[in-house]
Amino acid sequence: MDPGAGCFSEEQFREACAELQHPSLSGAKWELLVETLGISIYRQLDQQTGLYEYKVFGVLEDCSPELLADVYMDLDYRKQWDEYVKELYEKECNGEAVVYWEVKYPFPMSNRDYVYVRQRRELDFEGKKVLVILAWSTSVLQFPEKSGVIRVKQYKQSLAIQSDGKKGSKVFMCYFDNPGGQIPSWLINWAAKSGVPNFLKDMAPESSQARGQIKATAASLHHSHSNVGPKPHM
């Protein structure tokens, strides 16, 4: 999974917008995993890896699209509350902003790290304002693999957000990563299945806790495989 220079196409952004408006779950082996607090999570088995790809649809009340996107993109804010962040920063590589993220894994497992590009755009789709964030693993010379840390080479995520017509956000997310190493696929899948719903159940619907709700949602939907020990996190 290496998009290379230029990262993402117009078509990829518009596909995320289209999925937000018209969920695409037919013609593929998508199964409903959980429904909670207005959020539905579906999964589909990736035959090659034995792991699942996830799609998430729903509404986050009292969280505007702009706030949700801002918090999701804010790496410094992430480091303030996520105890599983070992390193997290963005660096310009070959004229492109690249994120490096090392995630703490419980002993005796090795930490994982991610090198990925991301892009945020605002689109007008079917007369609606949609915020889209795409992320994809990449490989650059500036971030060589570290001894004792396993590089996650298969990671992709798309997020599309629009107003729900009130104070909240209508959300679509698609997510997949393969943490590699010697962790059995059944254990990784169990971690994702149990961790994502638990975090979503803890989301606070009150507007005064909007940031906490966003944080919990992002944590549930991003890098959930580290729940093999710690709780899932973005």
HELIX and SHEET records of a PDB file:
HELIX    1   1 GLU A   10  GLN A   21  1                                  12    
HELIX    2   2 PRO A   65  MET A   73  1                                   9    
HELIX    3   3 LEU A   75  TRP A   81  1                                   7    
HELIX    4   4 SER A  185  LYS A  201  1                                  17    
HELIX    5   5 SER A  207  GLN A  209  5                                   3    
HELIX    6   6 ALA A  210  LEU A  221  1                                  12    
HELIX    7   7 SER A  224  VAL A  228  5                                   5    
SHEET    1   A 9 GLU A  31  THR A  36  0                                        
SHEET    2   A 9 ILE A  39  ASP A  46 -1                                        
SHEET    3   A 9 LEU A  51  LEU A  60 -1                                        
SHEET    4   A 9 SER A 169  ASN A 178 -1                                        
SHEET    5   A 9 GLN A 154  SER A 163 -1                                        
SHEET    6   A 9 LYS A 128  SER A 137 -1                                        
SHEET    7   A 9 ASN A 111  PHE A 125 -1                                        
SHEET    8   A 9 GLU A  96  VAL A 103 -1                                        
SHEET    9   A 9 VAL A  85  CYS A  93 -1                                        
SHEET    1   B 8 GLU A  31  THR A  36  0                                        
SHEET    2   B 8 ILE A  39  ASP A  46 -1                                        
SHEET    3   B 8 LEU A  51  LEU A  60 -1                                        
SHEET    4   B 8 SER A 169  ASN A 178 -1                                        
SHEET    5   B 8 GLN A 154  SER A 163 -1                                        
SHEET    6   B 8 LYS A 128  SER A 137 -1                                        
SHEET    7   B 8 ASN A 111  PHE A 125 -1                                        
SHEET    8   B 8 VAL A 149  ARG A 151  1                                        
END                                                                             
